[in-house]
Amino acid sequence: MTDSIRNISIAQYTYDLPEERIALHPLEQRDESNLLIYKGGNISKEIFRSIPSHLPESSLMVFNNTRVVQARLLFRKASGALIEIFCLEPAGAIRDIQLAFQDKGKSSWFCLVGNAKKWKQGDLELNVDENLTLSVQKGERIRDGYIIHFQWNNELSFAEVLEMAGKTPLPPYIDRNAEEDDKHRYQTIFARHSGSVAAPTSGLHFTDTVMNSLAEKGIEKTYLTLHVGAGTFKPVSSETIGNHQMHHEQIIVQKETVQALLSHCHKNIISVGTTSLRTLESLYWLGVKLKNGYTIPESGFIIDQWEPYAESKHEPLSPAEAMETLLEYMSRNAMTHIHGETSLIIVPGYKVRMANVLVTNFHQPGSTLLLLVAAFCGQDWKKIYDFALDNDFRFLSYGDSCLLFRNDGEEGMH
C-alpha cells in the first residue's frame, strides 16, 4: 500500500452535521424521501420515487437482501439494574451466521454488554411469554465484548427467539428507544436472509411501486447478501486511515448473481448501498485471486482489509475477466453459491471497478462510509454534502438518499 493512501488524514473527510439534521424517524412513505443526484459534476434535488427515470436502460441493479435481526436484548437484574446484550456474531463451533441462527435450545455469541459492571456473576433470565424463558450466562471477555451463552426452554430457533424477545438494533446516533414500528421500517422490503445488526439503509427507500417502475424501464435486478455488522458504525479513532482496523462481514453470493454481473460488465451496474459495493469489489478481488491460483477453503474465502492495495506482480483483470474466472471456478467445483468474509476498505485512491452508479444515504463525518463516497466521487463529495446541508436533506440511516454517478476524473488505484 502506498504511503499516500496509508497517510490519508481523517480530518480531511469530516463536516459539521447539526444534530437536528439526523433523522430520528423514517418518513411515513419510504419513497417520498429526497434524492440528491450527482452526475458529471452537476447536483440536483428530486424525489426518490423518480429514481427510475434517472437510470440508464439495460442496467443491472444490485441489492443486499440481508435481514436485520432483533439483536438487542434487555435483562433486568433483581437489584433493578438494566443489562443490555447486543448480539454481534456467533462464538460457537458454527461461525456461519445463518446456520448459527438455526441453533435450538442453546447458542453462544460474541456480544456487547451495556452496564456490564453491574453484572458481576450469575445467570440472567427473561420471561418472554408463558412458553419462552431465555437465560444468559456471561463468559470470557474478548476485546470490547463478552462471549454470552444463551439457553431457552423450547424448540424455537435462535432467530425465532430473538424475533420474539429482542429489540431493533437502531444505530447509536438515533437517540431514542426502538419502537414496534422500527421492526418493519428498519428492514428493506426485499430482506430475506437473517444476519445483520444494521440495515443496508440505502435499500430502505425502495417500495413495490419503485421496483415495478424499474422493471417497466427494463432495469434488471439481482441480489447478494452481506450481513452488516455493528462495526459499520465504528468511528475512525486514528488520525490516519492506515491505522484503522476494519471490521469483517460475512458474504453469500449465488451463481446466478455472478452470471448477471458478467452479462452487465460492459453496461451499467448500479450498486444499491455501500454494503453491496464492498461485496461487488470483494468479488472482483476474489476473481483476481482465483486467476492466480487461490483455492477457496471449505470455511469460505477471505478478502483482507488492505489486500487490493498491496503491490502485486500480477496484471489486474477487467471486471468481465474476474467474473468469468469466478464463474468458471464455481462451475468446475459444482458450486451453487460462494461464501466468505470481507474486511475490504474503500478509500480515496482506490479505483472502483464493478459499479459505475451508487445509491446511498448520507454518512457520518469521518466515517469509512464517507471515505468510500469520496473514493467514488472524488473531491466532489464536499460539494455533494454542502448541497445536502443547504437544501434540507435528512441525514444518516433514516435520512434521505443520493444517486451518485462514478467520477473517474481523478487518478485511482492501478
N, C-alpha and C positions, 0 to 999 in steps of 0.2 A: 504494500500500500504506500502511495506517495505521501511525503510529509505534508504536502498542501492539503490533502484530504484529512489526514490524522489531526492536523492542527486547526481545522475549522473551528472558529470561535462561536460558541452557542449564543453569545451576546449579540451577534450579528443577525440572529434569527429569532428575534423576540419583538414584541409590540405591546402597546398598552391596551389591555382589554378591560373596559369598565365592567364591574360586577353585574350591573343591570342589563348588560348585553348577553349574558349567559342565559340561555333558555332553560327554565326550570320545569316547564311542562311542554308537551307536544301540542301542536295545533290540533283543532278538532278534526280537520280533514288533512290527511297526510300529504296530498298532492297540492295543497294550497300554499305550501312554503315558497319562499322566494328562491329564485335560481339566478345565480351570477354566471354569466357566460364570458369566458376568456378565449379569444381566438385571434391569432395573428397580431397580438399586442393590443387588440381592442377589447373593451369591457362593457357589458350591458346588463340590464336587470330585467328578468322575466318572471313568470310564474312556473312552478315546477311541472305542472301538468302539460306545459307546452314543449317539454323536452324532446318528444319525438320529431317535431318539426325542425329541430336544430341539429339532428344527427344525420350523417351520410347514409344513404340507402345501401343495402347489401353489407351492412356492418354486422359484427358479432358482439353481443353484449354479454359480459361475463359477471355472474352474480355469485356471491358467497352464501350458500344455503345452510350455514351453521345455525343452530338454535340456542338461544340463551337459556341457561338453567337457573332455577331459583336458588342461587348458590349461597345466600346469606341466611344463617340460622341464628335465632336469638334464644338463649337459655337464661333462666332466672335462678340464681342460687337461693338457698334457704335464707341467706342473710339479706336478700333483696338485690344483690349486685347483678347487673345485666352483663352477660358474656356473649359477645358476637363471634361466630365462627364463619369464616368465608372460605369455601372450598375452592382450591385452585387447580390441583392436578392429582391424579392417582398416585398413591405411595405404596401400594401393594405389589404383588407379583405381576399384575396386569397393568402395563403402562398406557395401553391404548384407551383413550378417554371413553369412546363409545362402548367398548367392551366392559370397562370398569363400571359404567352406569348400569350394566345388567346384573351387577352383584346382587345376591339375595341374602338377607339376614345380617350380613356384616360387610364392611368395606373400610379401607384405610386411605386417607387423603392428606396431602400437604395443604395446610390451611393457614390463613392469617387469623389471629385471635385478638379481638378487641377486649380490653380490660383484663388481659391475661394475668396481671399481678394479683387480681382478686381471686384467681382460680389456682390455688396452691396445689390441691390434691383432690382425689375423689372423683367419681363419675357425676356427670350432669344428666338430667333427664327432662325430656319434653313430651308431654302428653298431647299429641296432635288431635286425636279423637278417641272414641271408645275402642277402636280397632288398631290404633297405631301409637306405640310408645317408642321414642327414639332416645337412646342413651349414647353418651360420648365419653371417651377416656383420652386424656392428654398424654401424648407420647413424647418422643425425642424432639428437642428444639433443633431446627435447621434454619440457617440464615435468619430471615426476619419472621419466621413462622414456626409451626409445630406439625408433627405427624399426629393426626387425630384419628382415633379408632371409633367407628360408628357401629352400633348394633340396633336392630329393631325386631319386632316380635311377630312379623307375618311374612307372607311370601311376595311382598311387593319388591320391585327392583329399586336400586338406589335412586335412579332417575325419578321413579314414581314417588318415592319418599320425599325427595327434595321438592317435587311439584306440590305436594300436599303441605309440607312443613316449612318450606323456605320462603324468602322474600326476594324480590327482584334486585339484582346487584347493580343499582344505579351508580354511575361514576361518582368519585368523591366531590367533584365540583357542582353536582346537583344537590344542593344543601337542603334536603328535606327527606322525610320518611317516604319509603316506597308505598304507593297506593295500589289498590286492587287493579285499577285501570292500567298500571305500568306492566302488568303481566302480559297484556295484549299489545300495548303500544311500544314497548321496548323490545319488539320482536318484528322481524320483517314478515311480509305475507307469504314469502317463499321459504321460510325457515323449516328445515326438515330434520337435521341431524344434531341431537343434543350434545353440547360440549363447550359452549362459550360462557364466559363470565362477563362479557361485554358485547353489546350488539355491534354488528357491522353497520354503523349508523347511516352510511350513505344509502343503504337499502330501505331505510325506514320511510322514505318519501314515496315509494312506488305503491300504486294501487292497481286493482284489476283493470280499471279504465285506462291507466297509462300503459299497462302491459299489452292490452288489446290494441291500443293505438300504435305501439311499437311493431306488433305483428302485422298490422294493416300496412305499415310502411315497408315491410319486407326486411325488418331488422331481426336477425336470428338471435337466439339466446342459448346460453349454456351455463352450467353450474359447476362449481368446485366447492370444496369445504376446507376452510381454515378455522380452527377453533380458537377464538380470540381470548387471550389470557389477560389477567389484570396488569401484566407488565406493559400493556399498551398505554396505560396512564402513568407509568413510572417516569418521574421527571428526570431530565438530564441534569445531574448534580455536578458533573465535572465541567471545567471551563472550556475544554475542547472535546470534540466528538470522539477522538481516538481513545479516550479513557472511559467511555460509556459502555457498560455491559448490556447488550441487547437480550431481551427475553426470547425464549424459544416457544414455538407454537406448532401444534400438530396439523398436518395436511392430509387430505384424502382427495384423489382426483381419478375420475372414471376414464376409461379408454375412449369413450365417445367424445369426451371433452377435449382430449388431446387431438382427436381427429378433426373436431370442429376448429380448433386453433390452427392446425396445419392448413386447412382449407381457406383460412382467412388471413394468413400471414402476409399476403400481398394486397390485402384490402384494408379495412379498418377494424381494429379490435378495441372495444370500449370496456375499460375496467370499472366496474361499479364498486368503488371503495379502495382504500389503501390496503386492506387485507387481501383483496383479490389481486391487486397489483404486485404485492410482495410474493404471492403464490405464483403468479404468472412468471415473474422474474426467476423465482426459485426453480420452476420447471425448465426454464431456459438453461440455467446453470447445471441442472441435473443432466440435460441432454449433452452439454459440453463434457461433463464428467464421464458419461457413458461412452462417448465417442473416443475418449482417451483411456478406456479400459476399466472403468469403475464397474463394480458389480453391486447391485442393491442388496444389502443383507436382509435376512428374514425380518429383523426388527424394524426395518424401514430405512430410507435414505436420510441423510443429514446434509443440510446446507448451512455452513457456519457463517457467522456474522460478517467477517471480512473476506471470506473465501473468494468472491469475484474480483476483489481489489488486488489480490496477490499477483506478483509478477509471474507470468506464465510463458513457457516456450511454445505453447500450443496456439495455433491460429484460432481466433474466435469464430464461431459458427454464425450463419444467418439464423434468424428465428425459425425459418422453414426447415433448415438442416437440423437444428436442435430438436424440433418436434418430430421430424422424420426418424431421427436416431432413437428418441424416446418411444415412438410408436413401434418401431422395428423390435426394440428390446422387449416391449410388452407382448408383442405377438409371438416372438421366439420363446418366451417363457410362459405363454398361456395366461397372462395376467389381465384380469378384467378391470383392475384399478391399481394404483400405486399409493403407498402411504409413507409418511416420513415426518421430519421436523425441519423447520427453518428458523434461523435467527438472523436472516439477511437484513441488513440495514441499508436503506437507500438515502444517500446524502448528496449534496451538490458535488459534481464531479463524476457521478455515476451516470452512465448512459442507459436510459430505459429502452429496452428492445421490443418487448412483447405487446405493448399497448400504446396507441397514439392519442387516446382520449381517456380522460379520467373524470368520473363523477365522485365527488367527495364533499364532506361537510367542512366547516371552518374549525381549525385545530388550535390547541393551546399554544401560547407563546413558548418558545424554547423547547418544543417537543420534537421527538423523532418524526412524528407525522408531519409537522410543519417543514422539517428538513426534506422530507420526501416530496412535498409540494414544490419546494424550491428546486429540487433536482429535476422535476418535471417541467416547471415553467421558467426556470432561471430567476434572475433578479426581479422579474416582473411580479413575483409573489408579493412584494411590498405594495405595488400598485393595486393588486387584487384585494389585499386586506385593507388598504386605505379606502378603497371604493366601498367595500362592505361596511366598514365603520361609519363612513359618511352617508350611507344610504339605508340605514336602519335594518341591516341584516341581523338575524339572531344567530348566536354562536354556540358551538360545541354539539354534544350528542343529540339533543332535541331541537337543535337550531336549523338554519337554512342550508341550502345546497349550492355547490358550484359545478359547472360543466367546463372542464379545462382541456383545451386542445394543446397537445405537447409542443413545447418550444424547443426546436433543435438548433436555434440560432447560436447557442453558446456551446463552447467546447465541452464535450462529455468524456466519459471514460472510454478507453480503447481496449 
